[in-house]
Amino acid sequence: MKHHKQNSLELNAGTGMVLGIFVGAAIALLIQIITGDSSTWSWAIPVGLACGLAIGAGKQNGANKEAK
């Protein structure tokens, strides 16, 4: 089993969701500024959350397989 530093940031399901929310919010804000349409907030955050979860969980699964 590999040991990591305590302060190193690993991309796992939790951090993937948080990063996905931030990216989704940034995209929604950009679209709202450009178009003036605020309806993008209703889909951008959930899409960012789902994409971040999938990426983070996949990365975590790959790291777990490498550790074995």
Residue pairs with C-beta under 8 A, 6 or more apart in sequence:
1 67
2 67
4 10
9 15
10 60
10 63
11 19
11 55
11 56
11 59
11 60
12 56
12 57
12 59
12 60
12 63
13 53
13 56
13 57
13 60
14 56
15 56
16 52
16 53
16 54
16 55
16 56
16 57
16 59
17 49
17 52
17 53
17 56
18 52
19 52
19 56
20 48
20 49
20 50
20 51
20 52
20 53
20 55
20 56
21 45
21 48
21 49
21 52
22 48
23 48
23 51
23 52
24 44
24 45
24 46
24 47
24 48
24 49
24 51
25 44
25 45
25 48
27 40
27 44
27 48
28 40
28 41
28 44
28 45
31 37
31 40
31 44
32 38
32 40
32 41
